[in-house]
């Protein structure tokens, strides 16, 4: 029995997912982006080559969980001298440079601390992340002047939930252009590419691993082509973690109003954030106790806002107060992207489970009011 509302992350499912990915892309370095789920850090770092860490806070999580520094790629849009110093002194394996200024900062920090760093230059796909091709090549030339920074390769990520070949064709064109220009400039091939394919995860309309891997097949053509040209690392967050998590919430009240059955739960949109949910109009994978007879329900949370609708209409076995509703595929992002602090409701418990560990509480429920100006008792 667990206390609701609660997230439960299944480590056996996580391991199976990673094993399946590795079987499709053998001899490729696999990276887990911990922004998808930092609660997996103590367990997942032994399953993959690298963890992508995108903030000083995420680096602190890794330190607290004794993640070996050689397992870390320190990434992120904004880096300052103080957090680069922290990363360098911890001894992270690789640091990404999102701009010429960041590259300069990395060199200065390393020089000041008598340290060396391996750097990936991030190529933009047309947004605020990374640099355009001209700037990347300017950094390639500049890096030869530095004595504390070694160019490890290129970093490239162009978005998430990609299922169309046209998206990967654009990636191919961007990378091919840079690779050609890099070789013309240096006379050498790019040594290493850290690539985030952003393969799509199915959340709605009978989601399944098979549907996910059909999406992954769309990315696989480009991955295999890149693998033939460059030493390749693949980084993913959502695609790795989504299936391993579920959210359990209890029905607290059922009422009928204007012909609609409202199931009011102790969770809500401040806990669950499916990609593309759109005010509960789509139906994720839901499990409830098996009973005879069915009813249509609108599942709503406990927040004082009409936006707190998880599913606007779904037919389920007849619900009773006290029943547990399980929302599956919550292993990525829900736990951190949902607005946990809104209305100062209690934040959920977090559990991990596996055949080896059983069910283990890793964070008790937290009172959100203490972060919103209230005093902790």
BELMO-V153280 format. One record per residue. PHI is phi as a letter, one per 30 degrees, with the letter a starting at -180 (NA if undefined). NEAR is the number of other ideal C-beta (glycine too) atoms within 10 Angstrom. Layout:
PHI/NEAR
PHI/NEAR
This chain:
NA/5
c/14
d/15
c/19
d/24
a/23
c/26
b/21
c/24
c/20
d/20
d/13
d/18
e/24
d/16
d/14
d/23
d/19
d/10
d/13
d/19
d/15
d/8
d/14
b/18
d/7
i/8
c/19
d/16
c/17
c/25
c/26
d/25
d/25
e/19
d/25
a/28
d/17
d/21
d/25
e/18
d/17
c/18
d/23
d/20
d/10
c/17
b/20
d/17
b/21
c/29
d/27
c/28
c/19
a/17
e/18
d/10
d/21
d/23
d/14
d/18
d/23
d/13
d/10
c/13
h/8
d/22
e/13
e/16
d/11
c/18
c/26
c/26
c/29
c/30
j/20
d/15
c/11
b/24
b/12
e/12
d/9
d/19
d/24
e/17
e/17
d/24
d/21
d/12
d/16
j/12
e/26
d/17
b/24
b/27
c/25
c/28
c/21
a/19
e/15
d/10
d/23
d/24
d/15
d/19
d/27
d/21
d/16
d/25
d/22
d/14
d/12
c/14
h/7
b/14
c/13
b/24
c/16
b/23
c/24
d/29
d/24
d/22
d/19
c/18
j/11
b/9
d/7
d/20
i/24
b/20
d/13
e/15
d/9
d/17
e/22
d/18
d/16
d/21
d/18
d/10
d/14
d/17
d/9
d/8
c/19
c/9
c/17
b/25
c/13
d/20
c/20
l/19
b/24
c/27
b/25
b/22
b/22
k/15
c/20
h/16
c/20
b/17
c/11
e/13
d/9
d/20
d/22
d/12
d/16
e/23
e/15
d/10
d/18
d/23
d/13
d/12
d/21
e/17
d/11
d/15
d/20
d/12
d/9
d/12
c/14
i/7
b/8
d/11
e/19
d/12
a/18
b/22
c/25
c/26
c/24
d/27
i/23
e/25
d/22
c/25
d/22
c/22
b/16
h/10
h/8
d/17
a/12
d/15
d/8
d/15
e/22
d/17
d/14
d/20
d/22
e/11
d/18
d/25
d/16
e/13
d/18
e/18
d/13
d/14
d/22
d/17
d/7
c/13
a/18
d/17
b/19
c/22
c/24
c/26
b/28
b/23
e/22
d/28
d/26
c/29
e/25
d/24
d/28
c/27
b/21
c/25
c/23
b/25
c/16
d/21
c/15
a/12
b/16
b/9
c/9
b/8
h/4
i/6
c/13
d/17
c/15
c/25
c/17
c/27
d/21
c/27
l/25
d/21
d/24
b/27
c/24
b/17
d/24
d/17
i/9
d/19
h/9
h/12
i/22
d/12
c/14
c/18
d/21
d/19
b/15
b/13
b/19
e/15
d/6
b/13
d/6
i/6
b/12
b/15
c/11
b/23
c/17
c/28
b/22
c/23
c/19
d/18
d/8
a/12
d/8
d/12
d/21
b/20
d/27
b/20
d/16
a/14
b/18
c/9
b/20
e/14
e/15
c/20
b/12
e/11
j/9
d/19
c/16
c/24
c/15
c/24
d/17
i/24
c/29
d/29
b/29
i/20
e/23
d/26
c/13
d/14
d/21
d/13
e/18
d/13
d/17
i/16
h/16
d/21
d/16
d/20
d/28
d/19
b/20
b/22
c/23
b/18
a/16
d/8
d/7
c/12
i/9
c/12
b/12
d/13
c/13
a/15
d/11
e/15
c/15
d/14
d/18
e/16
d/12
c/13
c/11
j/7
d/11
c/6
d/8
d/6
